[in-house]
Amino acid sequence: MSFFQKLTFFLGVLTIPYLLGMSGLFFGHSPPILNGAGGSFPYPLYSKWYFEYTKIDPSVRFNYQPIGSGGGIHQLLSHTIDFAGSDSPIPDTLLTGSSSEVIHIPTVAGAVVIAYNVANIPLLNLNKETISGIFLGEITRWNDPRIVSLNPQATLPDLPIVVIHRSDGSGTTYIFTEYLSKISQRWATLAGKGTSVRWQIGIGAKGNAGVAAAIKTIHGAIGYIELAYALQNDFSMAAIQNQTGQYVAPSMDSVTKAFPRSFDHKDFRISLTDSAEEGAYPIAGLTWILLNINSTPPLRLECLIKFLSWALTDGQTYALPMDYAPLPSSLRQNVLNLLEEVKRKNSLSVFPWSQRGAYWLLLGKECKMSCPNLAIFKNK
C-alpha cells in the first residue's frame, strides 16, 4: 500500500465518527423540527419531555404551541402540523369519509379541578347537584343552602359566585363537560359536552393559564383548570363526591384509581370521568398525542414514534413530580405494541437519524437495492 493509499485510509477512518454525527445532510434533509399544537392541559409535562428528550437525540427539535385541543385537532386534520396534543378524543363521525388515519396515543392522565377564590375556606365539598347548579347559573351565591349543607364546618360568605370558563376550544373543557353531562341531564340538554359548549353563565378566559389568572384576581371566582396549574397558583380546590358517595380530593392516587381494570387493545379513547371505582376522583381524564399516519412524512413519523416510545417508558418518571398520573403498565404495553405495528406497516427503519448519512455512504447502493422500503431511502 502506497503512502497516499495509507493516508486516504487513515483519513477515512477518522471521518467515520464525524459522519455518524451528521444529521441526514447526505440526503438533503435538515434535522427535523417536529411541529405540534393543541392542549395546554399537558403542556407543563410536554415541555419537560421535549427538553429531556433532546438530550438523548440532539438532532430532533420540537415546536409545540398550546393553543387548545380544538385548535390542535383542526391543524392536524388540515395537515399543517406533525402531531396534535388533545385531552378530547376525535369522534368517529369527524373521521368518517376522511382520508386521515388518526391514531390516539395516550401519554398520561390528569385531574381537572374545581378551584375557587374565597377567603378562609381552604376545604370545600361539592356534589353533582351543586356543581351543575353553579355552572348553569342556578346557584349564584356562596352561602346558598345547598352548598352550606355539604360544608357544615365552613362559614360561607354572602358573596356572588363568579364562574370562569374557557373561551377557546379546550380538552380541559371536554373533560369537565363530559363529567357534567354524565351526572346532570339538565346540563346535557342545556350546555352539552365538547371542547366548546353553550355556556349559560360566566366569564371566558383563554387557556388554563388564563382561567387561573382570572380566578386569582376575582374574589368569589370559581373555575375548572388542570391540577398542575392549581398547585402552581396555590389555589383551594374542591373535593368532589364520586359514584360511591366519597368526597375525593384531586391527587395522583385518586386519578390513578379512576382507570378501568381492563383496556381495549387498539382503541385508546378511554373515558375516566365519573368512574365507579372506589376512591376515584371523578373529573379525571387522559391526554393524547394524535398522529395522522397518512399525512406525516415517513422520517417525521419515525422520529415521533421513537419519541413516544421514550415518553411511554423512561419519560413516565417525570409525570408524578409534575402532578400527572403515569399510565398503568398494561395500558402502556398495549400502546407500545400499537406503535410497533405502525412502524412495521410503514416500513420505518430502526436507524437513528444522526447515523443515516454515514449509513448511506458506508453501505451504498447495494443496501438501497436490497432494502428499498427502509425510511432512509424513501425520499431518494
KEZAKOL-588500 format. One record per residue: x, y, z of N, C-alpha, C in turn; residue number from 1. Coordinates in pm, whole numbers. Atoms other than C-alpha are relative to their C-alpha. Last residue first. Layout:
       nX       nY       nZ      caX      caY      caZ       cX       cY       cZ   seq
        X        Y        Z        X        Y        Z        X        Y        Z   NUM
...
//
This chain:
       nX       nY       nZ      caX      caY      caZ       cX       cY       cZ   seq
     -108      -12       98    -3444      939     -257      -53      -15     -142   380
        6     -131       64    -3730     1013      -20      111       20     -103   379
      131      -27       61    -3793      653       77       -5      131      -76   378
       -9       -7      145    -3429      554      122     -128       51      -65   377
     -114      -85       39    -3383      626      494       12       13     -151   376
       37     -142        7    -3736      500      556      115       86      -47   375
      -46      -73     -117    -3630      147      468      -29      148      -16   374
      110      -54      -79    -3851        2      196       45       72      126   373
       58     -123       58    -3578      -41      -66     -108       63       86   372
       92      -47     -105    -3373     -280      149      -74      124      -48   371
       51      113      -77    -3180     -496     -103     -101       40      105   370
       65       96       87    -3132     -226     -368      -63     -114       79   369
      121      -62       52    -3063       51     -118      -76      -99      -88   368
      102        4     -105    -2823     -178       64     -129       60      -51   367
       36      139      -21    -2624     -241     -255     -110      -12      105   366
      113       39       81    -2636      128     -345      -44     -144       26   365
       19      -35      139    -2415      244      -64     -119      -64      -68   364
       61      118       60    -2331       62      255      -41       22     -145   363
      -74      123      -28    -2078      306      401      -58     -120      -74   362
     -131       -3       62    -2208      625      239       73     -133       16   361
        9       -4      145    -2573      553      318      137       -8      -64   360
       47      132       40    -2502      454      676      -10      -10     -152   359
     -114       91        1    -2293      767      721      -42     -138      -46   358
      -90      -42      105    -2585      987      620      119      -93      -12   357
       45       42      132    -2827      784      828       94       41     -112   356
      -92       94       63    -2640      792     1158      -34      -27     -147   355
     -134      -56       12    -2791     1109     1313       96      -93      -71   354
      -10     -107      100    -3146      996     1241      144       42      -23   353
       11     -137      -50    -3102      679     1444       20      100     -111   352
     -126      -71       -8    -3152      357     1244      -19      141       52   351
      -39       -8     -141    -3455      145     1327      127       80       17   350
     -128       59      -37    -3621      196      992       25       13      149   349
      -91     -100      -56    -3987      256      922      125      -68       51   348
     -138       35       34    -4162       12      691      100      102       50   347
      -54     -110       79    -4498      189      733      146      -20      -35   346
       86      -24      116    -4680     -124      846       56      107      -92   345
      -11      110       96    -4391     -224     1071      -80       29     -127   344
     -135       -3       57    -4367      114     1244       18     -109     -105   343
       -5     -112       95    -4742      131     1291      136        4      -67   342
       79       39      116    -4735     -215     1450        0      109     -107   341
      -81       97       76    -4452     -114     1681      -74      -43     -126   340
     -107      -76       66    -4652      192     1787       90      -92      -83   339
       59      -71      114    -4954      -29     1857      106       79      -76   338
       25      100      105    -4745     -261     2074      -60       66     -124   337
     -130       28       62    -4619       42     2269      -15     -104     -111   336
      -29     -114       87    -4982      140     2331      134      -20      -71   335
       89        4      116    -5069     -205     2462       29      113      -98   334
      -48      107       87    -4762     -202     2685      -87      -13     -123   333
     -122      -45       70    -4855      138     2827       49     -107      -97   332
       40      -92      107    -5207       15     2906      122       46      -79   331
       68       80      103    -5075     -285     3100      -44       88     -117   330
      -97       73       82    -4821      -68     3286      -68      -79     -111   329
      -22      136      -51    -5084      176     3412       87      -80      -97   328
       93      102       47    -5030      524     3266       27     -132       69   327
      -51       89      105    -4844      777     3476     -106     -100      -43   326
        0      142      -36    -5056     1028     3670       57      -83     -115   325
       76       80       95    -4969     1395     3627       12     -146       41   324
      143       10      -33    -4862     1628     3907      -85      -55     -114   323
       65     -116       62    -4518     1735     3774     -152       -9       11   322
      -53     -125      -56    -4324     1507     4011      -65      125      -57   321
       41      -24     -139    -4565     1227     3912       58      128       59   320
      141      -34      -14    -4512     1255     3535      -37       36      144   319
       16     -144      -22    -4133     1277     3502     -144       38       33   318
      -54      -35     -132    -4082      902     3551      -14      149       31   317
      105        8     -103    -4317      837     3259       51       40      138   316
       65     -129      -20    -4050      962     3018     -107        0      108   315
      -80      -85      -88    -3841      647     3062      -70      132       32   314
      -87       83      -84    -4116      427     2916       76       92       96   313
       80      103      -66    -4417      585     2746       83      -92       87   312
       95      -65      -92    -4228      906     2663      -80     -103       79   311
      -74      -49     -118    -3940      702     2513      -95       59      103   310
      -45      121      -68    -4176      513     2281       81       36      124   309
      112       50      -79    -4340      846     2201       37     -128       74   308
       23      -87     -115    -4006      995     2092     -110      -55       90   307
     -114       19      -90    -3923      698     1867      -16       85      126   306
       19      131      -64    -4272      709     1720      115      -28       97   305
      107      -11      -98    -4236     1082     1654      -22     -132       74   304
      -51      -77     -114    -3898     1040     1485     -105       12      110   303
      -95       84      -73    -4039      764     1264       55       71      123   302
       79       99      -73    -4337      976     1168       91      -90       82   301
       58      -69     -116    -4101     1259     1076      -83      -97       85   300
     -108      -32      -93    -3894     1032      852      -53       70      125   299
      -54      115      -72    -4203      877      694      108       34      102   298
     -111       59       74    -4372     1209      605       68     -110       82   297
     -129      -29      -61    -4694     1257      807      112      -64      -81   296
      -53     -128       48    -5014     1277      600      138       33       56   295
       -2      -16      146    -5141      921      612       73      124      -47   294
      -95       91       65    -5044      846      973       12       28     -149   293
       71       21      125    -5212     1149     1128       93      -81      -91   292
      -83       10      120    -5075     1122     1480      -90      -25     -120   291
       68       51      119    -5260     1238     1791       96        4     -119   290
      -66      -56      117    -5085     1277     2126      -61      -69     -121   289
      -54       78      111    -5336     1203     2396       91       85      -88   288
      -38      -92      107    -5445     1327     2737       75      -81     -104   287
     -123       25       74    -5641     1106     2969       32      120      -88   286
        0       27      143    -5904     1236     3204      138      -31      -53   285
     -133       37       48    -6009     1281     3562       -7      -29     -149   284
      -23      -86      117    -6316     1459     3699      146      -20      -45   283
       93       15      112    -6449     1182     3928       24       89     -122   282
       38     -140       20    -6152     1129     4163      -84        7     -128   281
      -35      -69      124    -6157      756     4228      -44      146        4   280
     -106      -98      -21    -6155      620     4584       38       81     -121   279
      -15      -50     -136    -6354      309     4492      117       98        9   278
     -100       64      -84    -6402      272     4116        8       67      137   277
       68       73     -108    -6730      384     3959       98      -66       95   276
      -38      140      -18    -6552      645     3746      -75      -61      119   275
      107       64      -77    -6739      969     3677       26     -150       17   274
       90      -83      -81    -6481     1073     3416     -110      -83       65   273
      -24       20     -143    -6205      832     3309     -100       77       87   272
       53     -104      -87    -6302      793     2942       25      -37      146   271
       56       48     -127    -6080      581     2719      -48      118       83   270
       84     -114      -35    -6012      670     2356      -81      -35      125   269
      -41      -53     -130    -5735      408     2343      -75      129       36   268
       64     -132      -11    -5883      195     2066       25       55      140   267
      -25      -85      116    -5647      -92     1980      -56      141       13   266
     -138       11       48    -5601     -331     2272       32       95     -115   265
        4       43      139    -5915     -225     2455      142        2      -54   264
      -10      -98      108    -5837     -189     2823      -16      -67     -135   263
      -44       63      124    -5913     -365     3151       -9      103     -113   262
      -87      114      -30    -5941     -253     3513       47      -74     -124   261
       71      129        3    -6075       92     3433       99     -115       19   260
      -22       83      118    -5862      389     3543      -86     -126        6   259
      109      -17       97    -6017      619     3805       16      -88     -123   258
      111       91      -34    -5789      486     4079     -117       12      -96   257
      -38      135       41    -5494      655     3908     -112      -99       28   256
       11        5      146    -5669      992     3944       32     -141      -49   255
      143        9       32    -5722      933     4319      -25        2     -151   254
       54      128      -44    -5353      850     4368     -147      -14      -40   253
      -42      100       97    -5235     1143     4158      -53     -138       37   252
     -138       41      -28    -5443     1376     4369       39     -102     -106   251
      -85       36      113    -5774     1560     4342      142      -31       44   250
      -83     -113       45    -5978     1547     4663       85      -44     -119   249
     -138       33       35    -6245     1280     4697       71      125      -50   248
      -51     -130       43    -6578     1315     4874      150      -15      -18   247
     -116      -58      -68    -6699      955     4883       27      140      -55   246
       42      -87     -109    -7053      861     4777      114       66       75   245
       14       80     -122    -6952      558     4568      -40       84      120   244
      113       92       12    -7021      747     4244      -23      -82      127   243
       -5       94      112    -6789     1031     4341     -119      -96        4   242
       64      127      -34    -6843     1339     4558        0      -91     -123   241
      120       29       78    -6593     1609     4463      -56     -136       41   240
       13      145        1    -6337     1766     4698     -135      -33      -63   239
      113       72      -59    -6299     2129     4598       24     -150       -3   238
       67       87       97    -5968     2303     4537     -108      -81       70   237
       85       95      -70    -5803     2600     4712      -78      -79     -105   236
      145      -18      -10    -5545     2757     4484      -61     -101       97   235
       39       21     -139    -5169     2763     4545     -149       26       22   234
       59     -124      -50    -5107     2911     4199      -46      -10      144   233
      -95     -109       25    -4866     2637     4086      -50      131       60   232
     -107       11      -99    -5094     2381     4251      102      112      -17   231
       55      -35     -130    -5394     2496     4050      108       -4      108   230
       18     -145       -1    -5196     2495     3724      -56       46      135   229
     -131      -63      -10    -5073     2140     3791      -11      152        6   228
      -55        2     -135    -5428     2024     3865      133       74       11   227
      -80      120      -24    -5575     2125     3528       73       13      132   226
     -134       -3       60    -5832     2401     3548       70     -133       28   225
      -59      133       15    -6202     2448     3627      134       13      -74   224
      -25       44      136    -6346     2771     3761       65     -136       -1   223
      -13      146        4    -6474     2954     4066       18      -40     -145   222
       -4       73      127    -6446     3325     4144        9     -151       23   221
      126       71       22    -6560     3485     4470       -3      -83     -126   220
       48       56     -127    -6278     3739     4472     -140      -59      -22   219
      141      -30      -28    -6156     3786     4115      -43      -69      129   218
       24     -144      -13    -5778     3816     4056     -144       36       40   217
      -89      -65      -97    -5664     3458     4118      -39      145       25   216
       38       46     -134    -5961     3302     3943       81       74      105   215
      129      -60      -34    -5895     3516     3635      -45      -41      140   214
      -21     -143      -27    -5525     3425     3625     -130       68       40   213
      -67      -13     -130    -5606     3054     3657       20      146       37   212
      102       29     -102    -5856     3075     3370       61       17      139   211
       94     -112       -3    -5593     3244     3152     -109      -18      104   210
      -67     -113      -65    -5324     2989     3240      -93      120       11   209
       -2       25     -144    -5557     2700     3160       62      118       75   208
     -100       91      -54    -5606     2856     2819      -16      -23      149   207
      -71       86       94    -5804     3162     2715      105      -84       72   206
     -144      -31       -2    -6058     3312     2953       72     -104      -85   205
      -91       86       74    -6438     3329     2934      143       47       10   204
     -100      -79       70    -6652     3490     3204       97      -96      -68   203
     -142       -3      -30    -6965     3317     3330       84       88      -90   202
      -40     -108      -90    -7315     3197     3253      152        6        2   201
      119      -71      -44    -7514     2959     3034       34      124       82   200
       -7      -46     -138    -7215     2830     2841     -122       85       34   199
       91     -114      -13    -7316     2657     2519       -3       46      146   198
      140       31      -29    -7014     2431     2473      -81      129       13   197
       72     -126      -20    -6662     2429     2330     -146      -34       20   196
     -110      -93      -25    -6424     2132     2355      -50      143       13   195
      -85      -25      116    -6733     1919     2391      115       91       37   194
     -142       26      -22    -7021     1828     2617       78       29     -127   193
      -64      108       73    -7375     1959     2635      145      -19       36   192
     -137      -39       37    -7495     2301     2751       71     -107      -82   191
      -20     -145       17    -7871     2297     2802      137       36      -56   190
       98      -61       89    -7962     1931     2749       33      146      -32   189
      -15       61      132    -7650     1768     2895      -94       64     -101   188
     -120      -54       63    -7659     2014     3186       14      -53     -142   187
       29     -140       30    -8020     1922     3264      121       66      -67   186
       74       -2      126    -7936     1554     3237      -32      143      -41   185
      113      -93        2    -7674     1604     3507      -66        1     -137   184
       64       -7     -131    -7411     1347     3614     -123       91        2   183
       30      131      -58    -7288     1224     3276      -83       11      127   182
      105       63       81    -7316     1560     3102      -37     -138       52   181
      128      -64      -29    -7123     1725     3386     -114      -64      -79   180
       42       35     -136    -6837     1474     3352     -138       57       31   179
       37      142       10    -6821     1520     2975      -47      -49      136   178
      139        6       46    -6832     1895     3043      -46     -143      -28   177
       92      -55     -100    -6519     1885     3259     -146      -15      -44   176
        2       89     -117    -6322     1651     3032     -105       48      100   175
       61      128       38    -6418     1847     2719      -10      -92      121   174
      145      -19        4    -6344     2182     2885      -71     -131      -35   173
       36      -12     -141    -5993     2059     2965     -151       20       12   172
       18      135      -51    -5974     1948     2603      -32       -1      147   171
      -86       50     -107    -6030     2310     2505      -31     -144       37   170
       27      142        9    -6164     2513     2217       99      -76       86   169
      -54       67      118    -6109     2867     2342      -43     -146       -1   168
       56      -67      118    -6312     3083     2582       45      -66     -129   167
      -88      -20      114    -6255     2859     2883      -73       70     -113   166
       -9      115       88    -6468     2906     3192       93       32     -117   165
     -102      -21      104    -6479     3135     3495        7     -128      -84   164
      -45      118       74    -6795     3145     3709      101       41     -107   163
      -39      -43      135    -6830     3435     3952       61     -121      -71   162
      -86       99       67    -7023     3334     4265       27       49     -142   161
       37       53      132    -7162     3639     4445      102     -102      -50   160
      -85      -55      105    -7073     3667     4816      -44      -57     -134   159
      105      -46       90    -7276     3608     5131       67       79     -112   158
       42     -141        3    -6983     3431     5290     -118       24      -94   157
       -1      -46      139    -6950     3059     5376      -57      141       -9   156
       85     -120       -5    -6859     2981     5735        6       65     -139   155
      -47     -125       62    -6727     2627     5697     -100      112       22   154
     -116      -51      -75    -6769     2320     5922       44      137      -47   153
       43      -57     -129    -7122     2250     5796      115       60       80   152
     -119      -53      -66    -6993     2210     5438      -35       63      134   151
     -112       92       25    -7238     1998     5237      125       38       78   150
       34      131      -56    -7543     2175     5381      111     -103      -18   149
      -18       -2     -146    -7381     2515     5315      -26     -138       59   148
     -145       11      -26    -7352     2443     4942       25       -9      149   147
      -44      128       57    -7724     2365     4903      151      -20       16   146
       22      112      -92    -7814     2646     5144       48     -135      -53   145
      120       73       40    -7654     2907     4913      -17     -122       91   144
       71       49     -119    -7385     3088     5113     -135      -63      -36   143
      -79      100      -71    -7152     3118     4813      -71      -54      125   142
      -69      -59     -115    -7410     3291     4598       67     -111       81   141
      -70     -125       32    -7536     3221     4245       75       64      116   140
      -50      -30     -135    -7665     2865     4235       94      119      -17   139
      118       18      -85    -7876     2835     3917       35       14      149   138
       47     -130      -46    -7605     2978     3691     -122       -7       88   137
      117      -37       79    -7560     2654     3499      -54      136       40   136
      -45      -28      136    -7204     2624     3632     -115       20      -99   135
      -90     -116        8    -7316     2662     3993       31       34     -145   134
       75     -122      -32    -7614     2428     3964       84      125      -11   133
       81      -35      118    -7411     2159     3784      -79      128       25   132
      -90      -34      111    -7152     2165     4062      -81       41     -123   131
      -55     -135      -19    -7411     2186     4341       93       40     -115   130
      105     -102        6    -7618     1893     4216       58      141       13   129
       41      -23      139    -7318     1673     4135     -106      109      -12   128
       56      120       61    -7162     1713     4479      -53       35     -140   127
      103      -25      100    -6927     1975     4623      -50     -133      -55   126
       60      117       61    -6718     1969     4940     -106       44     -101   125
      138      -16       48    -6496     2265     5024      -45     -131      -64   124
       60      128       37    -6172     2293     5218     -145       21      -38   123
      -99       85       65    -5946     2600     5241      -56     -133      -48   122
       72      126       28    -6237     2838     5303       98      -94      -71   121
       23       78     -122    -6072     3136     5476      -87     -124      -21   120
      -91       -8     -115    -6100     3368     5175      -47      -90      114   119
       83      -45     -112    -6294     3253     4870       87       -5      125   118
      -65     -109      -72    -6110     3215     4539      -98       57      103   117
       84     -114      -38    -6205     2885     4382       81      100       81   116
      -75      -92      -85    -6058     2586     4200      -85      124       27   115
       84     -119      -19    -6262     2300     4060       69       87      103   114
       43      -35     -136    -6001     2052     3945      -93      121       -4   113
       57     -133       17    -5945     1875     3615      -62       37      133   112
      125      -41      -63    -5722     1587     3710      -39      139      -47   111
       -4     -114      -92    -5456     1425     3498     -137       29       56   110
      133      -45      -44    -5371     1119     3296       17      117       96   109
       15       -1     -146    -5057     1045     3096     -146       32       29   108
     -133      -25      -56    -4950      974     2735        0       -2      153   107
        9      -58     -135    -5244      825     2550      140       15       59   106
     -103       55      -88    -5162      773     2180      -15       65      137   105
       -5      -67     -130    -5469      828     1963      102      -71       88   104
       -8       89     -116    -5428      722     1600       17       85      125   103
      -49      -58     -124    -5552      924     1304        4     -107      108   102
       -6      116      -89    -5584      784      953       66       46      130   101
      -91        2     -113    -5694     1087      752      -10     -133       76   100
     -117       77       40    -5857     1039      412       99      -15      115    99
     -124      -75       10    -6186     1149      562      113      -91      -45    98
      -11      -62      132    -6520      984      488      126       80      -20    97
       70       75      103    -6581      918      856        6       75     -133    96
      -97       66       86    -6315     1096     1063      -65      -77     -115    95
      -86     -102       61    -6539     1352     1231       97      -61      -99    94
       80      -79       95    -6812     1095     1296       84      105      -72    93
        1       65      131    -6554      861     1452      -75       83     -104    92
      106       99       21    -6505     1106     1737        5      -58     -140    91
       72      -34      123    -6164     1271     1789     -109     -106      -21    90
      -21       87      116    -6065     1224     2151      -75       50     -122    89
      128       52       49    -6052     1517     2391       27      -89     -120    88
       62       63     -116    -5745     1600     2601     -140      -48      -35    87
      142      -20      -26    -5551     1675     2285      -44      -75      125    86
       25       39     -138    -5193     1727     2174     -146       27       30    85
       86      -86      -82    -5154     1731     1798       -3      -55      142    84
       73       71     -105    -4882     1595     1571      -83      101       78    83
      -39      142       -1    -4694     1682     1253      -75      -80      105    82
      -93       35     -107    -4866     2015     1186       29     -150       -6    81
      -95     -110      -17    -5039     2182      888       99      -25      113    80
     -134       39       43    -5218     1873      757      102      112       13    79
      -32      -88      114    -5565     2029      790      141      -24      -52    78
       83       47      111    -5669     1733     1009       18       87     -124    77
      -43      134       39    -5376     1810     1239      -78      -48     -121    76
     -125      -11       76    -5449     2185     1239       50     -137      -45    75
       25      -66      129    -5813     2131     1337      128        5      -84    74
       68       97       86    -5718     1881     1610      -25       59     -138    73
      -96      102       39    -5467     2127     1756      -61     -103      -92    72
      -88      -55      102    -5717     2412     1753      102     -101      -49    71
       78      -21      122    -5974     2205     1939       84       53     -114    70
       18      126       71    -5716     2084     2191      -76       16     -131    69
      126       67      -33    -5611     2434     2291      -20     -124      -87    68
      111      -83       47    -5347     2671     2151     -136      -57       39    67
      116       40      -81    -5055     2524     2347     -123       85      -31    66
       76     -119      -38    -4799     2565     2062     -125      -42       76    65
      137       31      -42    -4540     2289     2031      -67      126       50    64
       68     -129       -2    -4215     2329     1833     -147      -28       30    63
      145       -5      -11    -3991     2032     1900      -48      144        0    62
       50     -118      -70    -3634     1972     1786     -152       -3       -2    61
      144      -24       10    -3460     1648     1692      -38      124       81    60
       32      -41      137    -3085     1626     1622     -148       33      -19    59
      -14     -145       21    -2999     1633     1993      -39       46     -140    58
      -12      -14      145    -3140     1281     2045        7      149      -35    57
      -23      135       51    -3092     1188     2409       22        3     -150    56
     -130       41      -53    -3053     1543     2540       38     -137      -54    55
     -102      -54       88    -3335     1642     2304      141      -22       55    54
      -22       88      114    -3554     1404     2500      107       52      -94    53
      -78      118      -37    -3513     1591     2827       31      -87     -121    52
     -132      -40      -48    -3622     1929     2692       87     -122       29    51
      -74      -47      116    -3911     1787     2490      144       36       40    50
      -36      112       85    -4029     1588     2792       84       46     -119    49
     -107       74      -67    -4018     1889     3021       47     -117      -86    48
     -118      -86        9    -4223     2094     2777      120      -68       64    47
      -56       14      134    -4465     1802     2746      123       87      -17    46
      -73      126       11    -4511     1798     3123       64      -15     -138    45
     -117        0      -90    -4600     2167     3152       83     -128      -11    44
     -113      -80       47    -4813     2149     2832      118        4       98    43
     -126       71      -26    -5034     1858     2938      124       84      -27    42
       11       92     -114    -5357     2064     2988      133      -72       27    41
      -86      -58     -104    -5250     2335     2739        0      -86      125    40
       41      -24     -136    -5389     2119     2460      104       68       88    39
      115       61      -66    -5300     2154     2097      -13       39      145    38
       85     -100      -64    -5011     2219     1865     -114      -72       68    37
      123       46      -61    -4722     2027     1713      -77      116       60    36
       95     -106      -32    -4431     2084     1480     -129      -59       55    35
      131       62       -7    -4144     1837     1481      -99      103       51    34
       74      -74     -102    -3830     2019     1370     -141      -55       -3    33
      143      -32       -1    -3629     1758     1185      -41       92      114    32
       52       65     -119    -3253     1775     1126     -145       44       22    31
      -49      -63     -122    -3216     1910      772      -49      -81      118    30
       96      -29     -105    -3271     1676      479       70       72      114    29
       63     -127       26    -3068     1681      153     -104       37      103    28
      126       21       69    -3000     1311      182      -65      131      -37    27
      -29       65      127    -2632     1349      263     -127      -34      -76    26
      -35      -99      102    -2720     1608      527       20      -64     -136    25
       75       18      123    -2909     1349      731       40       94     -111    24
      145       14      -14    -2795     1471     1066      -69       -3     -135    23
       71      -90       91    -2421     1422     1085     -148      -32        2    22
       65     -109      -74    -2286     1255     1397      -77       95      -89    21
      104       57      -85    -2213      926     1226      -71      105       80    20
      117       26       83    -2025     1120      959     -115      -55       82    19
       61     -129       34    -1790     1260     1222     -127      -21      -82    18
       75      -50     -116    -1728      913     1363      -67      134      -28    17
      122       77      -29    -1648      790     1007      -73       50      124    16
      120      -71       43    -1402     1070      921     -128      -71       40    15
       26     -114      -88    -1108      939     1122     -133       68      -33    14
       34       53     -132    -1130      605      944      -33      113       96    13
      135       56        7    -1140      780      606      -46      -54      134    12
       95     -111       -5     -839      993      695     -144      -50       -6    11
       -4      -57     -135     -640      679      776     -100      114       15    10
       69       93      -90     -749      506      453       -9       58      140     9
      142       -5       33     -650      809      242      -81      -88       95     8
       53     -127      -49     -316      838      420     -150       10      -25     7
        7        8     -146     -245      468      366      -61      128       58     6
      111       89      -34     -338      498       -2      -16      -12      151     5
      126      -71       28     -113      804      -43     -120      -87       37     4
       22     -101     -105      178      631      130     -133       71      -20     3
      -81     -121       11      140      336     -105      -30       95      115     2
       86     -120        0        0        0        0       89      124        0     1
//
